[in-house]
């Protein structure tokens, strides 16, 4: 059985000391590099950075 795996992030919604955790673009890149199926985030972060 193959399940989908997504990267869960608050990037784009909260500000973290580790700047790699802030932009949704970094979450997307990590998901791609890890072979994950996508990114899950609150919609507010996506509207701020389409």
C-alpha positions as CSV (number, residue, x, y, z in Angstrom):
1,X,0.0,0.0,0.0
2,X,1.4,3.4,-1.1
3,X,0.4,6.4,1.0
4,X,1.1,10.0,0.1
5,X,3.5,11.9,2.2
6,X,3.3,15.7,2.5
7,X,5.5,18.3,4.2
8,X,3.6,20.2,6.9
9,X,4.6,23.8,7.5
10,X,3.6,27.0,9.1
11,X,6.0,28.9,6.8
12,X,4.4,32.0,5.5
13,X,2.2,32.3,8.6
14,X,4.7,32.5,11.4
15,X,8.2,33.9,11.7
16,X,11.0,31.7,12.9
17,X,14.5,32.4,14.1
18,X,15.8,29.8,11.5
19,X,15.1,31.8,8.3
20,X,14.9,28.5,6.3
21,X,11.6,27.8,8.0
22,X,9.9,31.0,7.0
23,X,9.2,31.0,3.2
24,X,6.9,28.5,1.6
25,X,9.4,28.3,-1.3
26,X,11.8,26.5,1.1
27,X,9.1,24.1,2.1
28,X,8.4,23.4,-1.6
29,X,12.1,22.8,-2.3
30,X,12.5,20.5,0.7
31,X,9.4,18.5,-0.5
32,X,10.9,18.2,-4.0
33,X,14.3,17.1,-2.7
34,X,12.8,14.6,-0.4
35,X,10.5,13.1,-3.1
36,X,7.4,14.0,-1.1
37,X,4.0,14.4,-2.7
38,X,3.5,18.1,-1.7
39,X,3.2,20.7,1.0
40,X,0.4,21.4,3.5
41,X,0.1,24.9,4.8
42,X,-2.6,27.3,6.0
43,X,-4.1,29.1,3.0
44,X,-3.1,32.6,4.5
45,X,0.5,31.9,3.8
46,X,-0.3,31.0,0.1
47,X,-2.3,34.2,-0.4
48,X,0.6,36.2,1.0
49,X,3.0,34.6,-1.4
50,X,1.3,33.2,-4.5
